[in-house]
Each structure stands twice: as C-alpha cells, then as structure tokens.
Amino acid sequence: MARLSTYCLLALLLFTLIVDVTKAQGPADVASEERGRGGKGGGKGDPIMTSFDGRSFEFFGQVGAYYNVISEKQHQMSMKLKLGQMWDHNGTYMEGVGFRYQDHKIIIELGADDNMHVYLDGKQLQMVAGENEQEHIMGLESGELMLLWELNRPDAGQAVEITTDMLNVVVFLTPAGTLDEGGFIQPAYLNFDAALLGPPAHGLKGIIGEGYQKLADGRAAAEDDDFKFHGEEEEFRMDGYFATSHVHNAFGVAHAGGAANRVRRLIESRVAFPLRANGGRAFSAASLPVPAGYDALGRKGGI
C-alpha cells in the first residue's frame, strides 16, 4: 500500500510538471515561433472575407504584409495585416487599410494608442477638442471623392466612410479587449464593409474584387463555397498600400472597351446593385446604406 501511494504521488508530481511547462510555452512562445516561420496566420483569427458574389472565406496572410483587396482602373483598396494571438493558435488581423481613387490616397491605420489614425494625401487628419466628425469632399474632373471620419458612428463606433462614383466603403474599429472563444484578450483591429454601387466600366481584381468577375462570368458562388480562398496568397501581396507591381493589379490598367461594355450591359441586366462585400468582423450589411444621392456623383470616373 505504501509503495502504491508513492507511485500515485510521483504520477501527480509528473502531471503538475507537464502542465507548468505547457503554460510556460504559451501564446507568446507560439507567436515567436510563428514569426520565425514568416508569421503566416491560421485558424479563426484570420480575416473573414465576403466577396461581391456573396461567397465567404478565410484569408491566410503574412504578418506585416500588404494585400490587394479591390483594384480597378481608377480605384485601389488594400489592407495590412498584424499578428493576432488566440487561445489555441495564431492568426492575423487588419491593422491598416489603404484606398486610392484617381490621384487621391487615403490611409487608415491603428496607432500605438489603438485608435484610428487617418491620412489624406499624405497629411494626417486631426480632430480638435469637441469635434466628433470630419467630412472632406474632393471634386475631380471626372467623379468625386467623399471622406467622412466619425469618432462615434451609431452602427460602428470609430469609423471612416469613403464614397466614390463606384464604391462605398466603411472602415471601422474593434477596440482592444474583446475575448476569443477561449477567453484570451484580443488586440484592437480594423474591419470593413463595402458596397459596389454599379457595374464598373473596367474589370475588378483583388481578393474580394474578383468575386464580381465571377458574377460577370456567370459562375455561382455555391460552386466552390467551401470557406476557402482559392487564389494564391503571394499573388495578391503588395509592396505597400499603393503598389502596382503585383500580379493582380488593375489600377491604371484599361480593359478593352468593347468587351468591358458588353459585360457591363449583361451584368447590369441581371444583377441587383449595390453588391456587398466585407472583411473582418463585419457589421450587418443592412446597416450599410447606399449613400443618399450617390447618383448625383460624377459617375464618369468608374461606372
């Protein structure tokens, strides 16, 4: 009996030692290992994307890398990813979004204070004391760009809304402090909801932009609705928010006019616009209204 008790005590001590070692090799050590392998995300922490054809998928990207989300001859939208440490795995979150329309560039990034920092054409926008929103309207020879930055948007909290003749995009913040399913505290990160207001005059590319091309080609989302991204991640990777050297760039690239116009007429006759897309923790699409009076915008620029 004494020998059995000794064996039980030794087994208990061994189990306790294993548990302590496992805890010591927690998320921080796993994060270091991920960074050593290039920092590729994985699991439920990666951005969940829904493209313009309604198909949802998980995007596995590299920590610190930039990716082409939407691109067209006069529009470009990109994202930058950061590390997300979950209770049982690592993933990625969005820490920055770039948007370009013709010659104007907008960058929305998380600062060290976990708030949204907004830059318009290289200049950081600032809220003065008592100010809760800013609106900037830039008229162009063909088209118009509107930027609305709000600190307390009713449906999204801190948010930036960007509207052109072709796209309406809302970038919004999930504050630090949310918990994942294992109770692990998550960092602040960005999300976006987008609406394609009408058929573009030129083809769309990008991680979610290509969903529109599937609609134009008559391919149903259900054909490959397996929650997986079917492109090659490195082909959408960019050197910066506004790089154009990647494989799937369409910014500044004109498509053949006759073919593009035929596709546009075809899809306009059988698709109800606006088409919705999102990335990250999207809020309800119903809460993303089509901008009032968007038909009055200079629509020659994109659609």
N, C-alpha and C positions, 0 to 999 in steps of 0.2 A: 504493500500500500504506500509506504514511504517513497519507494522508487517510482511508482506511478505519479505521485504528487510532484516529484521532482521533474519528471518528463513534462507534465502539464505546465509547470511554471516556466520551464525552458521554452516551450512552444509559445506561451503567451508573450514572453520577452522577445522572441524572434519576430512574432507578428507585429508587436509595437515598433520594433526597429524598422521593419519594412514600411509601415505606414509613415513613420517620421521621414524616411528617405524619400518616399514618394511626394510628400508635401514639400520637402525642400526643393524637389525638381518641379516646381510649379510653373505657372504661366510665364514668369519672367525668363526661366531657363528655356522653355519651349520657344519663346519669342526669339531668343538669341540664336537658337538652332535654325529657326525659320530664316532669319536674316542671313545666316551663314550659307543657306541654300539658295539665296536670291530673294527671299521674302515673299514667296508666292502664297496667296491666300488659299483658303479652302474651308468648306463647310458652310453653315448657315450664316456666318458673319459676313460673307461676301455680298456686294451689292446685288439686289434682286432687280432685274430689268424687265420691263414690259415694252415690247416694240410696237410700232404703229399697226401691225397686223393682229395685235391682241395676244401675242404669244409671250409667256413669261419664262425667264431662265435665270440661272445663277451665273454671274460672270466672275471667273477666277483670274485675277490680275496680279501684277507685281507691286509690292510695296514701294511707294515713291515714284511710280511710273505714271505717265500721262496717256490717255486713250481717246480716240476719235469716237464720239457719241453720235453726232449728226454732222454731215457735211454736204454742201450743195454749192453751186457756183458762187453764190453771194453770202452764204451762211456757213458758220462753223461753230460747233459746240464740242467741248472736250471736258474730261474730268481727270483729276489727280487722286490717287489712292494712298491711304495710310494704313498702318498696321492696326488690327483690331484683335484683342486678346479675349477669347471666350473661355468659359469654364473648362472646356474639354478639348479645345482646338484653337487655332489661329485663323483669322480671316482678314478681310480688308474693308475699309470704309472710305467714302468720299471725303476728302479734305479740301478740295478746290474744284471750281467749275470755271471754264473759260467760254466766252461767247463772242463771236465776231459777226458783224453784219457790214458788208462792204468794207469801208475803211475804219469803222469804229470797233473798239475792242473793250470788252468788259471782263474783269476777273473778280470772282467771289471766293474768298479763302477764309479758313479758320485761322484766327490769330492765336498768340500764346495765351490770350485771355479767354479762349473758347467762344469768342463772339465772331460774327461775320464781318470781315473787312472787305470793302467794295472799292474797286478801282475802275475808273472810266478813262479810257485813252491814256493810261499811264499815271493818272492822278488819283490818289486815294480820297474818296469822299468822306466828309466828316459831318456828324450830327452835332449841332450846337446844343447847349443846355436848354431843355424844354422842348426840343424838336423830336418828333417821333416818326416822321417820314420825309422823304425827298422824292421829287419827280424831275426827271430830265428828259426832254424831248429834242431829238436831233433830226431836223429836216434835211433831206437829201434830194439830189436832182431826180432820182427815181426811188421812191419809197420813203419810209420814216421809221425811226427807232425810238422807242419809249422805254425808260427805265424807272421803276417805282421801287424804292427801298423803304421797308417798313420795319420798325422795331417790335410792333405788337399786332401783326396781322391776325384777325379773329380766327381764321382757319389754320394758321400755320406758325404763329409766333414770329420770330425773326425771319424775314423773307425778302427776296428780291424778285420782282416780276419784270420780265423783258418781253416786249411785244414788237414784232415787225409785221410786214405785209404777209408773211408766210407762217410765222411761228409765234406762239405764246408759251413762255417758259417761266415757271415759278421755282426758284431755288430756295429751300427752307432748311432751318436748323433743328436737329435733335440735340438738346443740351446734354452735357455730360451728367452722368448719374443714373441713367436707366440701367436696369438689370437684365441680364440674359436669363435663359431658362434655368441655369444653374446658380443664379443669384450673384453672378460676377458683375461688378460695376463696369459699365461701358463708357468710352470717351464720347466727346461731342463729335458729331459728323453731319455732313450735308446730304440732302435728298433733292430730287427734282421731279416736277410734273410738267409735261409738255403737251401742247395741242398743235397739230398740223391743221392750219385754218383752211387750206385748199390745196389742190394739186399743184405741185411745183412745176415750173417751166423746164427745169433740169432734173436729172435723176438724183436721188438721195443715196448717200452712203453712210457708213458708220455703224456702230454696234446696234443702235436701235433704228437708225435711218433706213437700213436695208430691209426692215420689215415692210416699209411702204413699197419697195420694189417687188417684194413677194406678192403683195396685193395687185400691183400693176401687171405682174406676170400671170395672175390668176391662180397662184399657189395658196392653198388654205393652210392656216396656222396649225390645224389639227394633224396635218401630215407628219409633223415632227415635234409634236407638243409633248416633249419628254423632260422639260425643265432643264435642258442642257443647251449651252451655247455651242453652235455648230460651226463657228468660224475659227480661224487661227488667231489666238490672242496676240502673238507678236506682230501680226499684220495690221493691227489696229493701234499699236503702240506708237507714241509720238515723242519727239524730242523736246516738246514744250507745249503750252496751251494752244499756240497758233502755228505750229509746224505744218508743213505741207508735203514733206518728202515721203510720208508713209504710203503703203500700198493702196489703202482705201480712201485716200484724199480725193475730194471732189471740189474743194474751194478753188475758184479761179479757173475751173475746167468746164468748158461749154460742151454740151452734148449736141449731137446732130439735130438741128431744129425740126426737120420734118418728122423724124421718128419720135422725138420727145413730144411734139404737139399731138401726134396720133395717140400715144399712150395717155397723155393728159385728157384728151377728149373721151377716151374709152373709160378711164377710171372715174372721171367726173360724172359719167352717166350711171354708174352702178355703186358708188361708194358715198356714204353719208359723212360729210365733214362737219365738225372737226374730228380728226383721228387723235386718239390719246396714247400717250406713252409715259413711262415714269422710271425712276431709278432710286434705289434705297428704300426707305420706309415711306412709301407714297401715301399721301392723304387721299381721301375719296375723290375720284375723278369728278363727281357731281359738284364738288366744291371748287372746281377749277372752271370758272365761267369763261365763255368766249368774250373777249373784250368788247365792251359796248362801242358800237360804231367802227369796228375794225374794217368794214367795207370802205370806209372813207379814207383809210390809209392809202399811201401811194403804192398801189399794188403792182406797178410795173417792175418793181425790183426783183420779185421772185415768183409770183404766180400770175 
